[in-house]
Amino acid sequence: MLYTEKELQDTLKKDVTISKETEKRMQETYAQIRRDTKTSKKRGRKHSSMAAAVALAVILISGTTAGAAYISAHTDLLGNVFGQQSRTTKEAYDTVVDNGKGGTTVTMPSREYVAVDEAQAEKLVEPYVEDLNITRKIGDYTLTIINNISDGNAGVLSLKLENPNGIKAIHADEGTNETKGAYFTQDRDFYFYLEGADESLASDKMTIDSKKSSDTCYYLYSSYVCSAKNTDLKFHLEQYGKPVSEPKDDDMATQKEDIALGIGKMPLTSAVNPENNKEQFAYSAISLSLNLANGFGLDDEIQKEDGQTFVDPYYLKKLVLKYKDGSEYTVLDENVDNTNYLCGEMENGDTIKIVFNRMVDWSQVETLVANDVEISVQ
């Protein structure tokens, strides 16, 4: 947030009541200013008093210090994926979609977004964000992998795609955010996707920060789930040298690269079904996986194929987290979808994996409700 000099001066003239936490941050800022001043004097430089005014005014206006705004480096990531930075809560509504037969009416689910709680972010998420800043030049495009956060089961990757001549390789807008996510067009001359170790599958939904992005610069967020836990995630990039819409050979890729993203650092907790001692669900602050064939009342829906059992994610009709204070986070319900991404696991048909659309403090969750089954978390 930017302030004019007059606004800063007016703020500093005000009589204000501050909390103990804000007072503590002010003292930290005073100490930082003193340290910076000493350092500057050694180097023969001078600080203007306006620098101190800016720092203190930021405290009085926002309750944080300029140097200690602990989510400042990742505000875009956390705000877009777990907050309200470029998203607004919407009620369920009917719309007509093209089905090739004149159109059909479908109900788009309601979506609720909540503001990022800074203290919660500092505790649960911020320590595990990995800053990557990996850049690749692809013709007129510049692709930057900004950062990644993962619990080894699921995660979110933030990207920036730039082209001074305009971005035509990917279609992304508020409409794709609400549906299946951004997608590559036939005008692209490159392609990328996520992949686990030993080519294990990863699946994702890519959304765009529609407020910050422009025709020449897209800020993208890929919410993904992995088939294998704690896998070495790779960002697979292919370059073609010409648009895919042009005639091509069987494999037109002129350059391929696997960029290592590493193993997720965020803790993942596993909960077992006491009746069989097998994992029933696993969770972190950003994701949840459920073994639908293990104690969720779906035994009659278990199917077998090629010697493996699986439960279609369709059978998960309702998912609610009940907190100790009586509040609830309705993740899924009829015409309600408060996820960033949901996918049945590709290599284990019994499991469904979810990336939340907000941060979850599991120490405050009392029970998990899946359909009609309520399970204690503590």
C-alpha positions as CSV (number, residue, x, y, z in Angstrom):
1,M,0.0,0.0,0.0
2,L,1.4,3.5,-0.9
3,Y,0.9,6.6,1.1
4,T,1.5,10.3,0.3
5,E,3.8,12.3,2.5
6,K,0.8,14.3,3.7
7,E,-1.1,11.1,4.7
8,L,2.0,9.9,6.6
9,Q,2.3,13.3,8.4
10,D,-1.4,13.4,9.3
11,T,-1.3,9.8,10.6
12,L,1.7,10.6,12.8
13,K,-0.2,13.6,14.3
14,K,-3.1,11.5,15.4
15,D,-3.7,10.3,18.9
16,V,-4.1,6.5,18.6
17,T,-4.6,3.6,20.9
18,I,-2.4,0.7,20.1
19,S,-2.4,-3.0,21.1
20,K,0.5,-4.6,23.0
21,E,1.3,-6.5,19.8
22,T,1.5,-3.3,17.8
23,E,3.6,-1.6,20.5
24,K,6.0,-4.5,20.4
25,R,6.3,-4.2,16.6
26,M,6.9,-0.5,17.0
27,Q,9.8,-1.1,19.4
28,E,11.2,-3.6,16.9
29,T,11.0,-1.0,14.2
30,Y,12.7,1.6,16.4
31,A,15.5,-0.8,17.1
32,Q,15.8,-1.6,13.4
33,I,16.0,2.1,12.5
34,R,18.7,2.6,15.1
35,R,20.7,-0.3,13.7
36,D,20.3,0.9,10.1
37,T,21.3,4.4,11.1
38,K,24.5,3.2,12.8
39,T,25.3,1.1,9.7
40,S,24.7,4.0,7.4
41,K,26.9,6.3,9.4
42,K,29.8,3.8,9.0
43,R,29.3,3.9,5.2
44,G,29.1,7.7,5.1
45,R,25.4,7.9,4.3
46,K,22.5,9.6,6.0
47,H,18.9,8.4,6.6
48,S,16.2,11.0,6.3
49,S,13.7,11.2,9.2
50,M,11.0,10.4,6.6
51,A,12.2,6.8,6.5
52,A,11.4,6.4,10.2
53,A,8.1,8.2,9.6
54,V,7.2,5.8,6.9
55,A,7.9,2.7,9.0
56,L,6.0,4.0,12.0
57,A,3.1,5.2,9.9
58,V,2.8,1.8,8.4
59,I,2.5,0.4,11.9
60,L,-0.2,2.9,12.9
61,I,-2.2,2.4,9.7
62,S,-1.9,-1.4,9.3
63,G,-0.7,-2.7,12.7
64,T,2.5,-4.2,11.1
65,T,6.0,-3.1,10.6
66,A,7.4,-2.6,7.2
67,G,10.2,-5.1,7.9
68,A,8.2,-7.6,9.9
69,A,5.2,-8.0,7.6
70,Y,5.9,-11.6,7.6
71,I,3.7,-12.6,4.7
72,S,4.7,-9.7,2.5
73,A,7.1,-11.8,0.4
74,H,4.3,-14.3,-0.4
75,T,1.2,-12.1,-0.2
76,D,0.2,-12.9,-3.8
77,L,0.6,-16.6,-3.3
78,L,-1.3,-16.8,0.0
79,G,-3.9,-14.2,-1.0
80,N,-4.8,-15.8,-4.3
81,V,-4.8,-19.4,-3.2
82,F,-6.0,-19.2,0.4
83,G,-7.6,-15.8,0.6
84,Q,-9.6,-13.2,-1.3
85,Q,-6.9,-11.3,-3.2
86,S,-8.5,-11.9,-6.7
87,R,-11.6,-13.9,-5.7
88,T,-15.0,-13.0,-4.5
89,T,-17.6,-15.2,-2.7
90,K,-20.4,-16.2,-5.1
91,E,-23.7,-17.9,-4.6
92,A,-24.7,-20.9,-6.7
93,Y,-26.2,-20.0,-10.0
94,D,-27.6,-21.6,-13.2
95,T,-25.9,-21.2,-16.5
96,V,-26.2,-22.6,-20.0
97,V,-23.2,-24.5,-21.4
98,D,-22.6,-25.8,-24.8
99,N,-23.0,-29.6,-25.0
100,G,-23.0,-29.8,-28.8
101,K,-26.8,-30.3,-28.8
102,G,-28.1,-26.8,-28.4
103,G,-26.9,-26.2,-24.9
104,T,-27.9,-27.5,-21.4
105,T,-28.4,-25.8,-18.1
106,V,-26.1,-26.6,-15.2
107,T,-25.8,-25.3,-11.7
108,M,-22.5,-23.7,-10.8
109,P,-21.7,-24.3,-7.1
110,S,-21.3,-21.5,-4.6
111,R,-17.8,-20.6,-3.6
112,E,-16.8,-18.9,-0.3
113,Y,-13.4,-17.3,0.2
114,V,-12.1,-16.0,3.5
115,A,-9.4,-13.4,4.3
116,V,-5.9,-14.7,5.1
117,D,-5.3,-14.7,8.9
118,E,-1.7,-13.4,9.2
119,A,-0.9,-15.1,12.5
120,Q,-2.2,-18.4,11.1
121,A,-0.2,-17.9,7.9
122,E,2.9,-17.3,9.8
123,K,2.4,-20.5,11.9
124,L,1.0,-22.9,9.4
125,V,2.1,-22.0,5.9
126,E,4.8,-19.3,5.6
127,P,7.7,-21.4,6.9
128,Y,7.2,-24.0,4.2
129,V,7.0,-21.8,1.1
130,E,10.0,-22.5,-1.1
131,D,11.2,-19.5,-3.2
132,L,12.4,-20.8,-6.5
133,N,12.6,-17.9,-9.0
134,I,13.6,-20.2,-11.9
135,T,13.4,-18.5,-15.3
136,R,13.3,-19.9,-18.8
137,K,13.2,-18.0,-22.1
138,I,10.8,-19.6,-24.7
139,G,10.8,-17.6,-27.9
140,D,9.1,-14.4,-27.1
141,Y,7.9,-15.7,-23.8
142,T,9.6,-15.6,-20.4
143,L,8.4,-18.2,-17.9
144,T,9.2,-17.8,-14.2
145,I,8.5,-20.5,-11.6
146,I,8.2,-18.2,-8.5
147,N,7.6,-20.4,-5.6
148,N,6.1,-23.7,-4.4
149,I,4.4,-25.0,-1.3
150,S,3.8,-28.7,-0.9
151,D,3.1,-31.3,1.8
152,G,4.2,-34.2,-0.5
153,N,0.6,-35.1,-1.2
154,A,-0.6,-31.9,-2.8
155,G,0.5,-28.3,-3.2
156,V,0.5,-25.0,-5.1
157,L,3.0,-23.7,-7.6
158,S,3.0,-20.0,-8.6
159,L,4.1,-18.9,-12.0
160,K,4.6,-15.8,-14.1
161,L,4.3,-15.8,-17.9
162,E,5.3,-12.8,-19.9
163,N,5.3,-11.8,-23.6
164,P,5.5,-8.2,-24.8
165,N,3.5,-9.1,-27.9
166,G,0.6,-10.5,-25.8
167,I,-0.1,-14.0,-24.3
168,K,-1.8,-16.3,-26.7
169,A,-0.4,-19.7,-25.6
170,I,-2.7,-20.0,-22.6
171,H,-6.3,-19.0,-22.1
172,A,-7.1,-17.9,-18.6
173,D,-9.7,-15.6,-17.1
174,E,-12.3,-15.5,-14.3
175,G,-14.4,-18.0,-16.2
176,T,-11.7,-20.6,-16.4
177,N,-11.0,-20.0,-12.7
178,E,-14.6,-21.1,-11.9
179,T,-14.6,-24.2,-14.1
180,K,-11.7,-26.5,-15.2
181,G,-8.9,-23.9,-15.0
182,A,-6.6,-22.3,-17.5
183,Y,-5.7,-24.3,-20.6
184,F,-3.1,-24.2,-23.5
185,T,-4.3,-23.0,-26.9
186,Q,-3.4,-24.2,-30.4
187,D,-1.3,-21.0,-30.7
188,R,1.3,-22.3,-28.2
189,D,4.8,-23.3,-29.1
190,F,5.5,-24.8,-25.7
191,Y,3.9,-27.0,-23.1
192,F,4.5,-27.7,-19.4
193,Y,3.1,-30.1,-16.8
194,L,4.0,-31.5,-13.3
195,E,5.3,-35.0,-12.9
196,G,6.4,-37.1,-9.9
197,A,9.4,-39.4,-9.5
198,D,9.5,-42.3,-11.9
199,E,7.0,-40.5,-14.1
200,S,4.3,-40.9,-11.4
201,L,1.3,-38.8,-12.2
202,A,0.4,-35.3,-10.9
203,S,-2.8,-33.5,-11.8
204,D,-3.6,-29.8,-11.4
205,K,-5.9,-26.9,-11.9
206,M,-4.3,-23.6,-13.0
207,T,-6.0,-20.3,-12.1
208,I,-5.1,-16.7,-12.8
209,D,-4.8,-13.6,-10.7
210,S,-7.2,-11.6,-12.9
211,K,-6.7,-8.4,-11.1
212,K,-2.9,-8.3,-11.3
213,S,-2.5,-9.9,-14.7
214,S,-2.5,-8.1,-18.0
215,D,-2.5,-9.0,-21.7
216,T,1.3,-9.3,-21.6
217,C,1.8,-10.8,-18.2
218,Y,-0.1,-13.6,-16.5
219,Y,0.2,-14.5,-12.8
220,L,-0.8,-18.1,-12.5
221,Y,-1.3,-20.6,-9.6
222,S,-1.3,-24.3,-10.1
223,S,-3.1,-26.3,-7.4
224,Y,-2.0,-29.9,-7.8
225,V,-2.2,-33.4,-6.3
226,C,0.4,-36.2,-6.5
227,S,-0.2,-39.9,-6.9
228,A,2.8,-40.8,-4.8
229,K,3.5,-39.2,-1.4
230,N,6.7,-37.3,-0.8
231,T,7.7,-37.6,-4.4
232,D,10.5,-35.6,-6.1
233,L,8.3,-33.2,-8.1
234,K,9.4,-32.2,-11.6
235,F,8.2,-29.3,-13.8
236,H,8.4,-30.8,-17.3
237,L,8.8,-28.2,-20.1
238,E,8.7,-28.9,-23.8
239,Q,9.5,-26.3,-26.5
240,Y,8.4,-26.8,-30.1
241,G,9.8,-23.9,-32.1
242,K,6.5,-23.4,-33.9
243,P,2.8,-23.4,-33.0
244,V,1.2,-26.8,-32.4
245,S,-1.5,-25.8,-34.9
246,E,1.1,-26.1,-37.7
247,P,1.8,-29.5,-39.4
248,K,4.1,-31.6,-37.2
249,D,5.9,-34.9,-36.9
250,D,5.0,-37.5,-34.3
251,D,7.2,-35.8,-31.7
252,M,7.6,-32.1,-32.6
253,A,9.4,-31.1,-29.3
254,T,12.8,-29.5,-30.2
255,Q,13.8,-29.2,-26.5
256,K,12.7,-31.0,-23.3
257,E,13.7,-30.2,-19.8
258,D,12.8,-31.5,-16.3
259,I,13.1,-28.9,-13.7
260,A,13.5,-30.3,-10.1
261,L,11.1,-28.8,-7.6
262,G,12.0,-31.1,-4.7
263,I,10.0,-32.8,-2.0
264,G,7.4,-30.9,-0.1
265,K,8.5,-29.5,3.2
266,M,5.1,-29.0,4.9
267,P,4.2,-31.6,7.6
268,L,1.6,-34.2,6.6
269,T,-0.3,-36.1,9.3
270,S,-1.7,-39.6,8.7
271,A,-4.8,-40.9,10.6
272,V,-5.5,-44.6,10.6
273,N,-8.7,-46.6,10.9
274,P,-8.4,-48.4,14.3
275,E,-10.4,-51.3,12.9
276,N,-7.7,-52.3,10.3
277,N,-4.8,-50.0,11.1
278,K,-4.7,-48.7,7.6
279,E,-4.6,-45.0,6.6
280,Q,-8.0,-43.5,6.5
281,F,-7.1,-39.9,5.8
282,A,-4.0,-37.6,5.7
283,Y,-4.0,-33.9,6.2
284,S,-2.0,-30.7,6.3
285,A,-2.8,-27.0,6.5
286,I,-3.4,-26.9,2.7
287,S,-4.8,-30.4,1.8
288,L,-6.7,-33.5,2.7
289,S,-6.7,-37.0,1.2
290,L,-9.4,-39.5,2.0
291,N,-9.4,-43.3,1.5
292,L,-13.0,-43.6,0.6
293,A,-12.9,-47.4,0.8
294,N,-11.8,-47.4,4.4
295,G,-14.5,-46.6,7.0
296,F,-16.6,-43.9,5.2
297,G,-19.7,-46.0,4.7
298,L,-19.1,-46.5,1.0
299,D,-18.4,-50.3,1.1
300,D,-21.3,-50.9,-1.2
301,E,-19.8,-48.6,-3.8
302,I,-16.4,-50.3,-3.9
303,Q,-15.7,-51.5,-7.5
304,K,-13.0,-53.7,-8.8
305,E,-11.1,-53.3,-12.0
306,D,-7.9,-55.2,-13.1
307,G,-7.5,-56.6,-9.6
308,Q,-7.7,-53.1,-7.9
309,T,-10.5,-51.6,-5.9
310,F,-11.7,-48.1,-6.3
311,V,-14.4,-45.7,-5.2
312,D,-15.6,-43.0,-7.6
313,P,-15.1,-39.6,-6.1
314,Y,-18.6,-38.9,-7.2
315,Y,-19.8,-40.7,-4.1
316,L,-18.3,-38.1,-1.8
317,K,-21.3,-35.9,-1.5
318,K,-20.5,-33.9,1.6
319,L,-17.3,-32.9,3.4
320,V,-17.3,-30.7,6.5
321,L,-14.6,-29.8,9.1
322,K,-16.1,-29.0,12.5
323,Y,-14.0,-26.7,14.7
324,K,-13.9,-26.8,18.5
325,D,-15.4,-23.3,18.7
326,G,-18.5,-24.5,16.9
327,S,-17.7,-23.0,13.5
328,E,-17.6,-25.1,10.4
329,Y,-15.7,-25.2,7.1
330,T,-18.0,-26.8,4.5
331,V,-15.6,-28.1,1.9
332,L,-18.2,-29.8,-0.3
333,D,-21.9,-30.1,-0.3
334,E,-24.8,-30.0,-2.7
335,N,-24.1,-27.0,-5.0
336,V,-21.1,-26.0,-2.7
337,D,-17.5,-26.2,-3.7
338,N,-15.0,-24.6,-1.4
339,T,-11.9,-26.3,-2.8
340,N,-9.1,-25.1,-5.0
341,Y,-8.9,-28.5,-6.6
342,L,-10.3,-32.0,-6.1
343,C,-9.2,-35.1,-7.9
344,G,-9.4,-38.9,-7.5
345,E,-5.9,-40.3,-7.2
346,M,-4.8,-41.6,-10.5
347,E,-2.9,-44.6,-9.2
348,N,-5.0,-45.5,-6.2
349,G,-8.6,-45.4,-7.1
350,D,-9.8,-45.4,-3.5
351,T,-8.3,-42.1,-2.6
352,I,-9.6,-38.6,-3.3
353,K,-7.3,-35.6,-2.8
354,I,-8.3,-32.0,-2.1
355,V,-6.4,-28.7,-2.1
356,F,-8.3,-26.4,0.3
357,N,-9.3,-22.8,-0.7
358,R,-8.2,-21.6,2.8
359,M,-5.7,-22.5,5.4
360,V,-6.8,-25.1,8.0
361,D,-5.5,-25.2,11.6
362,W,-6.0,-28.9,12.4
363,S,-5.3,-28.4,16.1
364,Q,-8.6,-26.5,16.2
365,V,-10.6,-29.2,14.2
366,E,-12.7,-31.5,16.3
367,T,-14.3,-33.8,13.8
368,L,-14.3,-34.5,10.1
369,V,-17.7,-35.3,8.4
370,A,-17.7,-37.2,5.1
371,N,-21.2,-37.9,3.9
372,D,-22.9,-39.4,7.0
373,V,-19.8,-40.5,8.8
374,E,-18.3,-38.3,11.5
375,I,-14.8,-39.0,12.6
376,S,-12.9,-37.5,15.6
377,V,-9.6,-35.8,14.5
378,Q,-8.1,-35.4,17.9
